[in-house]
Amino acid sequence: MTEILLDEVCETDFPSATQLDRIERLLSSREELETYIAVLISKVEGKISPDPGLLDRVERLAGLLRQVDER
């Protein structure tokens, strides 16, 4: 399910917050988290005015990844 949703996010310029929330609830491995973060970064990379909501998610998830690494 996570892979399907990630594919949909990759295909849209403006993924819905609801869809992103669902993906975050379904993430079950460090690898999925890394992939998800990379997808979100690709959505904001090179944008003059990146979506603040996506930037907040990337920042929060990067912090989560650091916490996982510290454990």
Backbone bond lengths (Angstrom), bond angles and torsions (degrees), N, CA, C in turn:
res aa  C-N    CA-C-N  psi(-1)  N-CA   C-N-CA  omega(-1)  CA-C   N-CA-C  phi
1 M - - - 1.447 - - 1.534 110.76 -
2 T 1.328 115.86 -42.68 1.469 119.99 -179.09 1.519 110.70 -60.01
3 E 1.314 116.24 -43.55 1.466 120.80 -178.99 1.532 111.32 -62.42
4 I 1.296 116.75 -41.91 1.468 121.08 179.02 1.529 110.44 -61.91
5 L 1.317 115.86 -46.52 1.465 119.78 179.90 1.520 111.35 -65.33
6 L 1.332 117.25 -40.21 1.464 120.19 177.41 1.520 111.28 -62.19
7 D 1.321 116.51 -39.70 1.465 120.03 177.02 1.530 110.82 -60.61
8 E 1.321 116.52 -41.16 1.464 120.44 178.82 1.525 110.84 -64.83
9 V 1.320 116.81 -40.81 1.465 120.97 178.68 1.526 109.83 -63.12
10 C 1.321 116.89 -40.01 1.470 121.15 179.34 1.524 111.67 -60.46
11 E 1.316 116.71 -31.88 1.458 121.41 -174.68 1.528 114.00 -85.75
12 T 1.315 117.90 -7.37 1.463 119.73 -178.32 1.523 110.89 -117.19
13 D 1.310 115.75 148.59 1.464 119.93 177.52 1.522 111.70 -79.61
14 F 1.326 116.72 -27.34 1.455 120.85 -175.89 1.535 110.59 -130.42
15 P 1.330 116.61 81.04 1.465 119.20 -179.58 1.531 110.47 -65.28
16 S 1.310 115.23 148.05 1.464 119.36 -178.34 1.523 110.08 -78.43
17 A 1.315 115.15 146.66 1.466 121.09 178.19 1.523 110.46 -61.12
18 T 1.318 116.40 -36.83 1.465 120.56 179.42 1.526 110.83 -61.89
19 Q 1.312 116.02 -44.36 1.458 120.88 179.31 1.535 110.53 -64.56
20 L 1.320 116.79 -42.52 1.464 120.89 179.26 1.528 110.73 -65.24
21 D 1.318 116.85 -40.10 1.467 120.12 176.86 1.522 111.04 -60.29
22 R 1.316 116.07 -41.92 1.468 120.50 179.90 1.529 110.51 -63.62
23 I 1.321 116.51 -44.28 1.463 120.18 178.14 1.524 109.69 -58.14
24 E 1.314 116.78 -45.64 1.463 120.70 -178.27 1.521 111.69 -61.97
25 R 1.317 117.45 -34.74 1.473 120.23 176.93 1.522 111.63 -70.39
26 L 1.328 117.06 -27.30 1.459 121.33 -176.18 1.527 113.76 -90.16
27 L 1.319 118.15 -15.51 1.464 120.22 -178.13 1.524 109.91 -57.38
28 S 1.332 115.57 131.72 1.467 118.32 -175.50 1.523 113.81 -130.87
29 S 1.325 117.71 1.07 1.459 119.24 179.07 1.519 110.26 -147.02
30 R 1.310 114.74 161.63 1.459 120.47 177.35 1.528 109.73 -61.21
31 E 1.315 116.55 -39.38 1.461 121.49 179.97 1.534 111.32 -61.12
32 E 1.325 116.97 -44.63 1.469 120.25 177.50 1.522 110.76 -62.50
33 L 1.324 116.67 -39.89 1.461 120.69 178.79 1.524 110.54 -63.32
34 E 1.324 117.03 -44.45 1.464 120.68 178.30 1.526 111.39 -61.59
35 T 1.319 116.33 -43.49 1.463 121.31 179.31 1.522 110.24 -62.46
36 Y 1.309 116.41 -44.46 1.462 121.66 -179.84 1.528 110.75 -61.91
37 I 1.322 116.69 -45.28 1.463 120.16 178.35 1.529 110.09 -60.39
38 A 1.322 117.05 -42.64 1.472 120.73 179.27 1.523 111.08 -61.76
39 V 1.322 117.63 -39.92 1.463 121.60 178.12 1.530 110.06 -63.24
40 L 1.325 116.26 -44.79 1.466 119.20 179.60 1.527 111.29 -64.66
41 I 1.322 116.71 -40.69 1.463 119.90 178.13 1.523 110.10 -60.82
42 S 1.325 116.87 -39.47 1.470 119.82 179.43 1.528 111.14 -63.36
43 K 1.331 117.68 -25.96 1.469 121.72 179.89 1.531 112.27 -76.30
44 V 1.330 117.07 -25.41 1.469 119.87 -177.77 1.529 112.55 -106.42
45 E 1.311 116.46 -17.96 1.457 121.76 -176.75 1.532 111.26 -62.44
46 G 1.320 115.32 129.36 1.450 120.64 176.23 1.516 115.21 78.16
47 K 1.311 117.50 2.52 1.469 120.83 179.16 1.525 109.34 -84.20
48 I 1.316 116.09 139.54 1.461 120.73 176.81 1.532 109.67 -67.70
49 S 1.308 116.09 -43.23 1.470 121.14 178.31 1.519 108.93 -127.84
50 P 1.334 117.07 80.71 1.463 118.53 -178.94 1.527 111.72 -64.88
51 D 1.290 115.30 151.63 1.462 122.18 179.75 1.533 109.25 -60.03
52 P 1.334 117.42 119.61 1.468 120.11 -179.39 1.531 112.68 -59.87
53 G 1.327 116.50 -33.89 1.462 119.91 178.31 1.520 112.02 -63.38
54 L 1.332 116.36 -40.42 1.464 119.94 177.93 1.522 110.49 -68.65
55 L 1.326 116.89 -39.75 1.469 119.70 177.19 1.523 110.80 -61.33
56 D 1.333 116.80 -41.57 1.465 120.62 177.77 1.525 110.77 -61.71
57 R 1.327 116.61 -41.81 1.466 119.83 178.61 1.521 111.64 -63.17
58 V 1.319 116.52 -44.82 1.466 120.06 -179.93 1.522 109.55 -60.21
59 E 1.318 116.45 -45.37 1.458 120.41 -179.85 1.534 111.49 -61.39
60 R 1.322 116.19 -45.67 1.473 120.86 -179.73 1.519 111.27 -64.42
61 L 1.321 116.38 -43.73 1.458 120.20 -177.98 1.523 112.22 -70.79
62 A 1.327 116.97 -34.14 1.463 119.86 175.54 1.531 109.39 -63.37
63 G 1.325 116.51 -38.32 1.464 120.32 175.54 1.512 111.60 -63.77
64 L 1.316 116.49 -40.34 1.463 121.29 177.13 1.525 110.52 -62.98
65 L 1.312 116.73 -41.32 1.461 121.05 178.65 1.535 110.30 -62.63
66 R 1.320 116.97 -40.74 1.473 120.48 176.76 1.529 110.32 -62.03
67 Q 1.323 117.32 -40.70 1.461 120.74 178.75 1.525 111.18 -63.26
68 V 1.315 116.22 -40.60 1.468 121.23 178.53 1.537 109.06 -61.89
69 D 1.322 116.23 -42.29 1.463 120.99 -178.93 1.523 111.95 -66.57
70 E 1.326 117.17 -30.83 1.449 121.25 -178.54 1.523 112.50 -75.55
71 R 1.312 117.26 -19.30 1.464 121.24 -178.04 1.480 112.44 -80.14
